[in-house]
Amino acid sequence: MTHTLTDRTLALAALFQAAQLVQHVARRGHAADSDVETCINSLFQIDAPSTEAIFNGSQGLATGLRTLRARLRSGGSAEELEITRYVIVMLHLERKLAGYATMQDTLRIGIERIRNQLNYFPSTHENILAALGELYQATISTLRPRIMVQGEPTYLADKARANQIRALLLAGIRAAVLWRQLGGRRWQLFISRRKILETAQRLLEQPTSSDAP
């Protein structure tokens, strides 16, 4: 797998996409199905040949790329800054996770077990999301600091939505791990901000398959 700026930007976009989807589910009660599917599917791409293959191309990360671009331009409303907070905590938890080999093994085994259920259910089926949510609770949720998700109490108390949120947080942590594996470092978000912005913009401007002649 390559370790280019494009690869790292895609991994960052996946992280920001997961964070925004968590916010949408918690505050609005729903999120775009295709965006959720991209994030959840990425959890099961264990031996993908490239970063793009993990996310089935950059088109599925358009929401994440736009969110990344907006957040790197600084400023924003309280809800927009909330997304950045989720991202920062997930990056911190990725560093914590790196120090727990047993937890990493538990996550790998759990994801492989859940992947077997894809023979019977689509990746965004409630059974898959419930299994991923339980795996998150047994692993990442035990680390500190915990990710404190803000939203409407009715949505947060709903079991199906809570499972979806946990599954998306797990996908966000996976994206943070990938970003680190590709050479991503926190300082790059400041020193290489302009280059990341330019790369995100270029990826957003790439023609989709439907635009191709």
C-alpha positions in Angstrom: 0.0 0.0 0.0 1.4 3.4 -0.9 2.0 6.2 1.6 1.3 9.3 -0.4 -0.4 12.6 0.7 -3.4 11.4 -1.3 -3.6 8.2 0.7 -3.3 10.2 4.0 -5.9 12.7 2.9 -8.4 9.9 2.1 -7.8 8.4 5.5 -8.4 11.8 7.2 -11.5 12.3 5.1 -12.8 8.9 6.4 -12.1 10.0 9.9 -14.0 13.3 9.4 -16.8 11.6 7.6 -17.3 9.2 10.5 -17.3 12.1 13.0 -19.9 14.0 11.0 -22.1 11.0 10.6 -22.0 10.4 14.4 -23.2 14.0 14.8 -26.0 13.6 12.3 -27.3 10.5 13.9 -27.1 12.0 17.4 -28.6 15.3 16.5 -30.9 14.5 13.6 -31.7 10.9 14.1 -30.3 9.8 10.7 -27.4 10.0 8.3 -26.9 9.4 4.6 -27.1 5.7 3.9 -24.3 5.7 1.3 -21.9 7.6 3.6 -22.6 5.3 6.5 -22.1 2.3 4.2 -18.7 3.5 3.1 -17.5 3.9 6.7 -18.9 0.6 7.9 -17.6 -1.3 4.9 -14.1 0.0 5.5 -13.9 -1.9 8.7 -14.0 -5.2 6.8 -11.3 -4.3 4.2 -8.5 -6.0 6.0 -6.2 -6.9 3.1 -7.1 -4.2 0.6 -4.4 -3.5 -2.0 -4.7 0.3 -1.7 -6.2 3.1 0.3 -8.8 3.8 -2.3 -9.8 0.2 -2.3 -10.7 0.3 1.4 -13.3 3.0 0.6 -14.2 1.7 -2.9 -12.8 4.9 -4.5 -12.8 8.5 -3.3 -16.4 9.2 -4.3 -17.8 7.5 -1.2 -15.7 10.0 0.9 -17.0 13.2 -0.7 -18.8 14.1 2.5 -15.6 13.5 4.5 -13.5 15.4 2.0 -15.8 18.4 2.2 -15.9 18.3 6.0 -12.1 18.0 6.2 -11.7 21.0 3.8 -14.2 23.1 5.9 -12.6 22.2 9.2 -9.0 22.9 8.0 -10.1 26.4 6.9 -10.7 27.2 10.6 -13.7 28.9 12.3 -17.2 27.6 12.1 -20.2 27.2 14.3 -20.4 25.3 17.6 -21.7 22.2 15.8 -18.9 22.3 13.2 -16.4 22.6 16.0 -18.0 19.6 17.6 -16.9 17.5 14.7 -13.3 18.6 15.2 -13.6 17.6 18.9 -14.7 14.1 17.9 -11.8 13.8 15.5 -9.3 15.0 18.1 -10.5 12.5 20.7 -10.5 9.6 18.1 -6.9 10.5 17.2 -6.0 10.5 20.9 -7.7 7.1 21.4 -5.8 5.7 18.4 -2.6 6.4 20.2 -4.0 4.8 23.4 -5.0 1.7 21.4 -1.5 1.4 20.0 -0.3 0.5 23.4 -2.7 -2.3 24.0 -1.8 -5.3 21.9 -4.4 -7.5 23.5 -7.2 -5.1 22.7 -5.9 -4.8 19.1 -6.2 -8.6 18.8 -9.7 -8.5 20.3 -10.7 -6.0 17.7 -9.2 -7.9 14.8 -10.8 -11.2 15.9 -14.1 -9.5 16.5 -14.2 -7.8 13.1 -13.3 -11.0 11.3 -16.1 -12.8 13.2 -18.6 -10.0 12.3 -17.4 -10.1 8.7 -18.6 -13.6 8.4 -22.1 -12.3 9.0 -21.9 -10.4 5.8 -22.8 -13.7 4.1 -26.3 -13.2 5.5 -26.7 -9.5 6.1 -25.7 -6.2 4.4 -23.0 -4.2 6.2 -25.5 -1.6 7.5 -28.0 -4.2 8.8 -29.1 -3.7 12.4 -27.5 -7.0 13.3 -24.1 -6.0 12.0 -24.3 -2.6 13.6 -25.3 -4.2 16.9 -22.3 -6.5 16.8 -20.0 -3.7 15.9 -21.5 -1.6 18.7 -20.9 -4.3 21.2 -17.3 -4.7 20.0 -16.8 -1.0 20.5 -18.2 -1.1 24.0 -15.9 -4.0 24.9 -12.8 -2.3 23.6 -12.5 1.3 22.7 -15.1 2.4 25.2 -12.9 1.2 28.0 -10.2 3.6 27.1 -9.9 7.2 28.4 -10.9 9.8 27.5 -14.3 8.4 26.4 -16.0 10.1 23.4 -18.9 12.1 24.8 -21.4 12.3 22.0 -23.8 15.2 22.2 -27.3 15.1 20.7 -31.0 14.7 21.2 -31.7 12.5 24.3 -34.4 10.6 22.4 -31.9 9.6 19.6 -29.1 8.8 22.0 -31.4 6.6 24.1 -32.6 4.7 21.0 -30.7 1.3 20.9 -30.5 1.1 17.1 -29.1 4.6 16.8 -26.7 4.1 19.7 -25.4 1.0 17.9 -25.0 2.9 14.7 -23.1 5.7 16.5 -20.7 3.2 18.2 -20.1 1.4 14.8 -19.3 4.7 13.2 -16.9 5.6 16.0 -15.2 2.3 15.5 -14.9 3.1 11.8 -13.4 6.5 12.8 -10.8 4.8 15.0 -10.0 2.5 12.1 -9.5 5.5 9.8 -7.2 7.1 12.5 -5.2 3.9 12.6 -4.9 3.8 8.9 -3.8 7.4 8.8 -1.1 6.7 11.2 0.0 3.6 9.3 0.2 5.8 6.1 2.6 8.2 7.9 0.1 10.6 9.2 1.1 12.7 12.2 -0.8 15.4 14.2 1.7 18.2 13.3 0.9 17.6 9.6 -2.6 19.0 10.2 -0.9 22.4 10.9 2.4 22.3 8.8 0.9 20.7 5.8 -2.6 22.2 6.0 -2.4 23.9 2.6 -1.3 20.7 0.8 -4.0 18.7 2.5 -6.6 21.2 1.4 -5.4 21.2 -2.1 -5.4 17.4 -2.2 -8.9 17.2 -0.8 -10.1 19.7 -3.4 -8.5 17.8 -6.2 -10.1 14.5 -5.0 -13.5 16.3 -4.9 -13.1 17.5 -8.5 -12.3 14.1 -9.8 -15.1 12.9 -12.2 -17.3 10.2 -10.9 -18.1 7.1 -13.0 -21.3 8.7 -14.1 -19.5 11.8 -15.4 -17.1 9.7 -17.5 -17.6 9.9 -21.3 
